Amino acid sequence: MGFLDRYKTTADLPQNIPVFPLGGALLLPRCQLPLNIFEPRYLAMVNDAMSSNRIIGMIQPAEEPATSLNSGGQHVPSLRTIGCAGRLTSFAETDDGRILISLTGLCRFAVAGELSAVTPYRQVEADYSAFADDLTPGLGEDDVDREALLETFRAYLDANNLNADWDEIGQASNEVLVNTLSMLSPYPPTEKQALLEASNLKSRADVLIALTEIELARRSGGPRPGLQ
């Protein structure tokens, strides 16, 4: 049994989780996010996660100004209301004291509230109820317009003089393709959050196509298509 099989329902996920606020970082179910950890508070977070359930929540800071103070009297950024919980599946220490990890996405969550934690890192109460479908692999794959996604992706690569392993892409499932391209996309935090909050796989693919078309139109100087 693989580790993902342990999480069949939202009841299998911890209610209180540490969070790593990181602008522009996107984690999605069953995808891997590599992270280079060097700040003392997040080194502590990783060590604590390794000794417990290995779950860490990735979340982006909100754009509005900081509205709260931590235990040291310092302003802390507000958090976006939606993040994604991941399991720590790779861990390596470096000679200079850093930790290189990978998180594998499990399920998105809404922040039900931030905990008054004594730890140097922040913790939240996670509400997974709206995202239970995240725990079903491949759900909604048949609704994705794969041809349109690949056509847009190819146009983006051509515009940026980039190459891709098309054999590997051809073998990827729609879920892997949509979520991996979303995570790798070079878009700002607000757009990354839109990809995270997309209601289903088809919606995420549609948002990704629209964002890429807007970027291509911007570069070419043509009219910009709008997000639908």
N, C-alpha and C positions, 0 to 999 in steps of 0.2 A: 504494500500500500504506500503510495506516495504521500508526501506531507500535505499536498493540497486536498487529499481525500479526508483529512481530519476536519475540514471546514465545510460541512454539508448544509448547515443552516446558520443564520445569524446568531443563534444561541451558542454556537461553538466558538464565537469570537469574544474576546474580553471587552467588558463595558468601559473600563478605564484604561486609557493607553497614553504613552508618552508621544509627543508630537515633535516633528522637526520642521519648523517653518523655513521654507526656502523658496524664494521667488523664482519663477520660471521652471521649477522642477515639476514633472508630471509623472505620476505612477498610476498604472491601470492594471486591472485584474489579469493575472497570469503572465505579466510582463516583468522584466527585471530592470531595476534602476541601480546602477553602480554609484557609490558615494565615497568621497574622500573625507574622512572625519578627522578634524584636528583641533577644534575648539574644546577646552576642558569640559564644558557642560555637556557636550554631545558625545565626548569620549565616555563620560560617566553614564549617559543614556544608553549607549551601545553595550557597555559592560553590564548594566543592570538588565537590559533586555536579554542578553545572552544567558543570564542566570535565572531567567523566568520563562515567559512564554514566547520570547523572540519577536513580539509584535511591536512595530513602530508605525505611527501615522505620519504620512507626508501631507503637508498642508502649506498653502501659500499665505504670506502676510497680506492683509487687506491694503487697499490703496489709501484709505483715509488715515489721518494722523493717529499716532498712538493715543489710547484712551485710558490706559491703566498703568499701575506701578507694580513692579515686582517687590519681593521681600527686601531687596536692597535699596528701594526707593527710586529705581531707575524706570524710565518709561519703556514700555514694551509694545511692539506693534500689535494692532488688532489682527485677528485671524480671519481668513475666509471661512465661510460657514460650511463648506464641503471639502473633505480631503479623502485620502485613500489609505487604508491600513495595509501594511505589507509585513511579510515574515522575513526575518533576517536569515538568508540562505547561504551567504558566503562571508567569510571573516578572515582577514589577514592583517597582521601587525607589521609595521615598517620599522627600520632602525632608528628613524628620527621621531618616533612616538605617535605617528599617525595610525589610523585604522582604516583599511580599505574593505568596504562591505558591499553586498548586493542585497536589495530588498526585492522580493517577489510579491507582486500585488495580489491581494486577496479580495477586498470588498471596499467600496466607497462608504463614507459615513458622513452624517451631519453632526456638527458640534452641538451637543445638547447643553453644554456648559463647560467652563474651564474650572479645573480643580485648584484648590488652595494647597499646592504641593510644596513640600519642604525640599524637594530635589532641585538641583540647579537648572534643570530643564523643565519645560512646561508639560502639563498633562491635561487631558480633556475627557469628558464623558462622551463616548461615541454612540450615536444612534444609527444603526445599520438598516432600520426597518424599510426605508424607501428604496434600498439598493439590494434587496435579497436576491434579485435575478443575477447579480454579479457572480454569485457562487455556482451558477450553471454554465459550464464551459460551452462555448459555441452558440449560445442563445442568440437568435436573430441574424445569424450569418447569411441565410438565404435571402434576406431582404436587402443586403448591401449591393449596390451597383458597382461590382468589382471592375467592370470595363471602364466606367467613368473615372473611378479612383485611379486606376493604372494609367489612363490617358493623361490625367492631370499631373500625376507624379512624373511621368515621362517628360511632359512639357516643362516641369520645374527643373528636372535634371538637365535638360537641354539648355535651358536659359542660364543655368549656372555652370555649364561645362563640367558636369559631374557624371559619374558612371554608377551603375548598380549591378549586382549579381542577379540577373534576370532569371536564371535557373532556380536560384534559391527563392526568389520572389514568387515564381510560378508554383512552387511546392507549398508555399505558406497558405494556411487557412485564412478565410476572410477576417476572422477575429484577430489573429496574429498580425495580419497585414494592417488592418485599421488601427489597432492599438499601438503597434510598434511605430508606424509612421506618425501617429499623433504624438508619441513621446519624443521622437527624434525631430519633430518639426521645429523650425527656428523662429517661432512666433513669440511675441511678448507675453508676459504673465496673464494679462486679461484674456487673450485668445487661448492660452493653455487652460485657463480655468473653464472657458466655454467648452473645450473639448472634454474636460473632466466631467462637467455637469450634463453633458448630452444624455438624453433620457435612455437611449439604447444604441446599439452598434450602428444601425442605419443612420440615425441622427448624427452620431459622431463622424461617420464617413462623409455625410453631407456637409457638416460644418468644416471638416478638413478640406474638402474640395473647394468650398466657397472661399475659405481663407487663402488657399493657394491661388485661386483664380484672381482674387483681389490683388495679391502680391505680384502676380505676373502682369496684370493690367497696369499696376503702378510702375513697374519697371519699363514697360513698353510705352508708357505715356498715353495709353488708350483709356476709354471710359471704364470706370470700376464697377464690376457687378456688385450687387448688394447681397448681404446675408439674408437668406429666406427663413 
